[in-house]
Amino acid sequence: MFNKLIDNLKREEPNWTNFQNLLVEGEIPSRTILLSEGEIATRVHYIKKGCIREWFNKDGKDITFQFFFEGQPVASLDSFINNQPSKFTIESIEPSTIFSLSKENFEQLCRLYPEFKEAFQDFIFKRFRNYSQLFLSRIKDSPRERYKDLITNHPEIIKRVPQHYIASYLGITPISLSRIRNRK
């Protein structure tokens, strides 16, 4: 989404300069909280380098439900769009380089560049699809099946994400994940 837009804007110098001024690039260490559960999201982030997760606290337990990598935007969409408190926390897993865009600048980009708005809508549809698949998987698949699916369809998670976050994402304990991994 973002990469295509940047390529198009680079061809038009005034637009590219204007666009760059709206983004704030930042280096963040691992375990940096970008948004806490209960806060209202005022920024959308784009990952240039790194890994970020979304999680929430359920009775003192950390439940991870989404991972994001290079080339992906990340935000608490419902909070950002509707000015509602976020239902989850956004946190870096590894040192990351991100671009941040304020809500005001986001709205300006949507007005100025219809392709940006279309790309963001595509991102929302993909996110919805991902959440639907995750929801269905939690209902119909065993933990072992969910782990096999993760290996097949999301190997970057297995390679880059600590095991306790993967266990949380799969809805199992780290000990159960260890047993599943050893049964190969």
Secondary structure, 3 states (H helix, E strand, C coil): CHHHHHHHHHCCHHHHHHHHHHCEEEEECCCCEEECCCCECCEEEEEEECCEEEEEEECCEEEEEEEECCCCEECCHHHHHHCCECCCEEEECCCEEEEEEEHHHHHHHHHHCHHHHHHHHHHHHHHHHHHHHHHHHHHHCCHHHHHHHHHHHCHHHHHHCCHHHHHHHHCCCHHHHHHHHHCC
